[in-house]
Amino acid sequence: MPQIVVLPHVEYCPEGAVIEAKPGTTICDALLGADIEIEHACEKSCACTTCHVIVREGFNSLDEATEKEEDLLDKAWGLEPNSRLSCQAKVAETDLTVEIPKYTINHAKENH
């Protein structure tokens, strides 16, 4: 079973983590299943950017992002070429290393 190495994040995963993920599972669901409480303000419906992650290793094993996901990612804080919305990126057979950005844009939580 593929592993996801989660780099340390002050709020969600201070020590970092290594978790197993069943192929076909989204990165977001894998993180939540391991008690890494990544934000997902739109309830994983590809309508916000709060679950944005940067895939440091294994990016090319993921399915290509949809146009809708790409449009949303353009609004994400700290966008990088290997950024994905974790609610849309499904684990394949390859191990991944992901970084949860330090900041996120959550209009509902921040009263925008």
Secondary structure by P-SEA (a helix, b strand, c coil): ccccccccccccccccbbbbbcccccaaaaaaaaccccccccccccccccccccccccccccccccaaaaaaaaaccccccccccccccccccbbbbbbccccccccccccc
